Amino acid sequence: MKLNKVFILLCATTLFISCSSDDDSMQPLSLKEQQLKVINASRAAHGAPAVQLDELASRVADEMARHAAEEKLMGHYNLDGEKPYMRYAKAGGYDHVTENAAAYWSSEDFNGSDEHVLNTMKELHAAFMAEKAPNDGHKQAVINKHHTHVGIGMAWDGKQFRYYEEYLDRYLEFKNISQSVSTSKAITFSIRPLSAEHYIHAFAVLRESLPNTMTANEASSHTYYMDGGDQYLVEAVSKMEEDNEGWFSYSFTPGKTGYYYVQIFLDSKPFEGSFSSAGKIQASGLGFFVNE
């Protein structure tokens, strides 16, 4: 008798083809497009707008899925100790990302047919949606009304199958982002809301230690991740310089090694009073590895 086991990993509260293929064929893209319909049906059922399939986030999700399947990992950390927002920023992404992760394996080698792959993704997504409050982090990630795009990733290796959803909040344009950073060199960036309906409320610079390599057991033991470090430098939009085209610019010098994560919050009205993240859109995932 065939024995199947399904493991679902908690999310925080991010087209590279799976290991069955080495090139960007249309087959996996077609599967992702079908799975996108499943995701958007879940969102519509809870009054959330549809999201679009994002190519970069899908590449990041596929790479993590392949890595997790090959190394028999579960969850949100790779063997380099990198969290979802680190991997997405490292790949060139600037938007805020929220990751759902699921692991599946059975007593037999995974059947990689189109039908079985799609049915497995549907099954794992359905497990996200079946969660009940207060332990419904995956479900809340799916139906968050602020998400605009999603990356879908899947991969299988032997008896292992991994599935990832990378939800993005894309509300900003970016330019003049530092490409080379150090402890003594200023990190710079410029931003502008994509819509006139949104205003920059404030931003926070978070710092955490640089990631360390992990064993497979160590990586799998982390069933959730914190979105950023615990050292905050919070600034109001008044600290940013605005030009006549609506671009806001800011710079800061790290001063010490670590991973620096810039969170930018948007509101439906201009900033006034004091900073609060409640009800705001977290619209960026700017990340910088500062090694020296």
C-alpha positions as CSV (number, residue, x, y, z in Angstrom):
1,M,0.0,0.0,0.0
2,K,1.3,3.4,-0.9
3,L,2.0,5.7,2.0
4,N,1.9,9.4,1.5
5,K,2.9,12.1,3.9
6,V,2.3,15.8,3.5
7,F,4.0,18.4,5.7
8,I,3.0,22.1,5.7
9,L,5.4,24.7,7.0
10,L,4.3,27.9,8.7
11,C,4.9,31.2,6.9
12,A,6.0,34.5,8.5
13,T,3.3,36.8,10.2
14,T,9.4,35.5,-1.2
15,L,11.2,30.9,-14.3
16,F,13.8,28.6,-13.1
17,I,12.4,25.2,-14.1
18,S,12.1,22.4,-11.5
19,C,14.7,19.6,-11.3
20,S,12.8,17.6,-14.0
21,S,14.0,20.1,-16.7
22,D,17.0,22.2,-17.4
23,D,15.5,24.9,-19.6
24,D,12.6,27.3,-19.7
25,S,10.1,25.1,-21.5
26,M,6.4,26.1,-21.6
27,Q,5.2,23.1,-19.7
28,P,6.0,24.4,-16.2
29,L,4.8,27.9,-17.1
30,S,1.5,26.4,-18.2
31,L,1.2,24.6,-14.8
32,K,2.0,27.9,-13.0
33,E,-0.7,29.7,-14.9
34,Q,-3.2,27.0,-14.0
35,Q,-2.2,27.2,-10.4
36,L,-2.5,31.0,-10.5
37,K,-6.2,30.5,-11.3
38,V,-6.5,28.4,-8.1
39,I,-4.8,31.1,-6.0
40,N,-7.0,33.8,-7.5
41,A,-10.1,31.8,-6.8
42,S,-9.1,31.6,-3.2
43,R,-8.5,35.3,-3.1
44,A,-11.8,36.1,-4.8
45,A,-13.7,33.9,-2.3
46,H,-12.4,36.2,0.5
47,G,-12.8,39.6,-1.4
48,A,-9.2,40.1,-2.3
49,P,-8.2,41.2,-5.8
50,A,-6.4,38.9,-8.3
51,V,-2.7,38.8,-8.3
52,Q,-0.4,38.5,-11.4
53,L,2.2,35.8,-12.0
54,D,5.7,37.3,-11.5
55,E,8.6,35.9,-13.4
56,L,11.4,36.9,-11.0
57,A,9.6,35.7,-7.9
58,S,8.8,32.4,-9.8
59,R,12.5,31.9,-10.5
60,V,13.3,32.5,-6.9
61,A,10.5,30.2,-5.8
62,D,11.6,27.5,-8.2
63,E,15.2,27.7,-7.1
64,M,14.3,27.3,-3.5
65,A,11.9,24.5,-4.3
66,R,14.7,22.6,-6.2
67,H,17.2,23.3,-3.4
68,A,14.8,22.1,-0.7
69,A,13.8,18.9,-2.7
70,E,17.4,18.0,-3.5
71,E,18.7,18.7,0.1
72,K,15.5,17.3,1.7
73,L,14.8,20.6,3.5
74,M,11.5,21.9,4.7
75,G,10.6,25.6,5.3
76,H,12.0,29.0,4.6
77,Y,15.7,28.8,5.0
78,N,18.3,27.5,2.5
79,L,21.6,26.0,3.5
80,D,23.2,29.4,3.4
81,G,20.9,30.5,6.1
82,E,19.1,33.0,3.9
83,K,15.5,33.9,4.6
84,P,12.9,34.6,1.8
85,Y,13.4,38.3,1.6
86,M,17.1,37.9,1.5
87,R,16.9,35.5,-1.5
88,Y,14.4,37.7,-3.3
89,A,16.6,40.8,-2.8
90,K,19.7,38.9,-3.8
91,A,18.0,38.0,-7.1
92,G,17.3,41.7,-7.8
93,G,13.8,42.1,-6.3
94,Y,12.8,45.3,-4.4
95,D,9.2,44.5,-3.4
96,H,8.0,43.2,-0.1
97,V,7.7,39.4,-0.2
98,T,5.7,37.0,1.9
99,E,6.4,33.3,1.5
100,N,4.3,30.2,1.9
101,A,6.2,26.9,1.9
102,A,5.0,23.3,1.7
103,A,6.8,19.9,1.7
104,Y,5.4,16.6,0.4
105,W,6.9,13.1,0.1
106,S,5.8,9.6,-0.2
107,S,7.1,6.0,0.0
108,E,7.5,5.9,-3.8
109,D,9.3,8.2,-6.3
110,F,7.2,11.3,-7.1
111,N,5.2,11.0,-10.3
112,G,6.1,14.1,-12.4
113,S,3.3,14.0,-14.9
114,D,1.5,17.3,-15.5
115,E,-1.7,16.1,-14.0
116,H,0.0,14.8,-10.8
117,V,2.1,17.9,-10.3
118,L,-0.9,20.2,-10.7
119,N,-3.0,18.1,-8.4
120,T,-0.3,18.1,-5.8
121,M,0.0,21.9,-5.9
122,K,-3.7,22.2,-5.6
123,E,-3.7,19.8,-2.6
124,L,-1.0,21.8,-0.8
125,H,-2.7,25.1,-1.5
126,A,-5.9,23.7,-0.2
127,A,-4.1,22.8,3.0
128,F,-3.1,26.4,3.3
129,M,-6.7,27.5,2.9
130,A,-8.1,24.9,5.3
131,E,-6.2,26.5,8.3
132,K,-8.3,27.9,11.1
133,A,-7.6,31.0,13.2
134,P,-5.5,31.8,15.1
135,N,-3.1,29.3,13.4
136,D,-3.9,30.4,9.8
137,G,-0.7,32.2,8.7
138,H,-0.7,30.5,5.3
139,K,-4.3,31.4,4.6
140,Q,-3.8,35.0,5.6
141,A,-0.8,35.2,3.3
142,V,-2.9,34.0,0.4
143,I,-5.8,36.4,1.0
144,N,-4.0,39.5,2.0
145,K,-5.6,42.3,0.0
146,H,-2.4,44.3,-0.5
147,H,-0.7,41.6,-2.6
148,T,-0.3,42.4,-6.3
149,H,1.8,39.6,-7.7
150,V,2.8,36.0,-6.9
151,G,5.7,33.8,-7.7
152,I,5.0,30.0,-7.9
153,G,7.7,27.4,-7.5
154,M,7.7,23.7,-7.5
155,A,10.3,20.9,-7.8
156,W,10.7,17.3,-7.1
157,D,13.6,14.9,-6.5
158,G,13.1,11.2,-5.8
159,K,10.3,10.9,-3.2
160,Q,10.5,14.7,-2.4
161,F,8.2,17.4,-3.7
162,R,8.4,21.1,-2.7
163,Y,6.0,23.9,-3.4
164,Y,6.4,27.7,-2.7
165,E,4.2,30.7,-3.1
166,E,6.0,34.1,-3.0
167,Y,3.5,37.0,-2.6
168,L,4.6,40.5,-3.6
169,D,3.4,43.9,-2.7
170,R,4.4,46.1,-5.6
171,Y,3.5,49.8,-5.1
172,L,6.8,51.6,-5.7
173,E,9.3,52.5,-8.4
174,F,13.0,52.3,-7.5
175,K,16.2,53.9,-8.9
176,N,19.6,54.9,-7.8
177,I,20.0,51.9,-5.5
178,S,23.5,51.2,-4.2
179,Q,25.2,48.4,-6.0
180,S,28.3,48.4,-3.9
181,V,28.1,48.7,-0.1
182,S,30.5,48.6,2.9
183,T,30.4,49.6,6.6
184,S,31.8,53.1,5.7
185,K,30.0,53.7,2.4
186,A,26.5,55.2,2.3
187,I,23.6,53.1,1.1
188,T,21.4,55.2,-1.2
189,F,18.0,54.7,-2.9
190,S,15.2,56.7,-4.5
191,I,11.6,55.7,-4.6
192,R,8.3,57.0,-6.0
193,P,4.7,55.5,-5.5
194,L,3.3,53.9,-8.7
195,S,-0.1,55.4,-7.9
196,A,-1.2,58.9,-6.9
197,E,-3.5,57.2,-4.5
198,H,-0.6,56.3,-2.2
199,Y,1.7,58.4,-0.1
200,I,4.9,57.5,1.7
201,H,4.2,57.2,5.4
202,A,7.5,56.3,6.8
203,F,10.4,53.8,6.5
204,A,12.4,51.6,8.8
205,V,15.9,50.4,8.4
206,L,16.4,47.0,10.1
207,R,19.7,45.3,10.8
208,E,20.4,41.7,11.6
209,S,23.5,39.4,11.7
210,L,24.7,38.1,8.3
211,P,23.3,34.6,7.7
212,N,25.4,31.6,8.5
213,T,25.5,28.2,6.8
214,M,23.2,25.6,8.2
215,T,22.8,21.8,8.1
216,A,19.7,20.4,6.6
217,N,18.3,19.7,10.1
218,E,19.0,23.2,11.3
219,A,17.4,24.8,8.2
220,S,14.3,22.6,8.5
221,S,13.9,23.3,12.2
222,H,12.9,26.9,11.5
223,T,9.1,26.6,10.8
224,Y,8.7,30.4,10.5
225,Y,10.8,33.5,10.0
226,M,10.9,37.0,11.3
227,D,10.5,39.7,8.7
228,G,13.7,41.7,9.4
229,G,15.9,42.2,12.3
230,D,15.2,43.7,15.7
231,Q,17.2,46.9,15.4
232,Y,15.1,49.8,14.1
233,L,15.9,53.2,12.7
234,V,12.5,54.6,11.9
235,E,12.2,57.8,9.9
236,A,9.2,59.9,8.8
237,V,9.0,60.8,5.1
238,S,10.1,64.4,6.1
239,K,13.6,62.9,6.4
240,M,13.6,62.1,2.7
241,E,14.4,64.6,-0.1
242,E,11.8,65.0,-2.8
243,D,12.6,66.3,-6.3
244,N,10.2,68.0,-8.7
245,E,9.3,64.7,-10.3
246,G,8.1,63.1,-7.0
247,W,11.1,61.0,-6.4
248,F,12.1,60.6,-2.7
249,S,15.8,59.9,-2.0
250,Y,17.5,58.8,1.2
251,S,20.9,57.5,2.3
252,F,22.4,56.0,5.4
253,T,25.8,54.6,6.4
254,P,25.7,51.1,7.9
255,G,28.6,51.6,10.3
256,K,28.8,47.8,11.0
257,T,28.5,44.5,9.2
258,G,25.1,42.8,8.9
259,Y,22.1,42.4,6.7
260,Y,20.2,45.7,6.3
261,Y,16.6,45.6,5.3
262,V,14.6,48.7,4.3
263,Q,10.9,48.6,4.9
264,I,8.8,51.4,3.3
265,F,5.2,51.9,4.4
266,L,2.5,53.6,2.3
267,D,-0.7,55.2,3.4
268,S,-3.8,56.6,1.6
269,K,-3.1,60.1,2.9
270,P,0.0,62.3,3.5
271,F,2.0,61.7,6.6
272,E,0.9,63.5,9.8
273,G,1.4,62.8,13.4
274,S,3.5,59.8,14.4
275,F,4.7,56.6,12.7
276,S,2.4,53.6,12.9
277,S,2.6,50.5,10.7
278,A,-1.1,49.6,11.5
279,G,-3.2,49.6,8.4
280,K,-0.3,50.6,6.2
281,I,1.1,48.9,3.1
282,Q,4.6,47.5,3.5
283,A,5.8,48.2,0.0
284,S,9.5,47.3,-0.1
285,G,12.0,44.6,0.6
286,L,15.2,46.4,-0.2
287,G,18.1,44.3,1.2
288,F,21.8,44.8,1.5
289,F,24.5,42.4,2.6
290,V,27.2,44.5,4.3
291,N,30.4,42.4,4.8
292,E,33.0,44.9,5.6
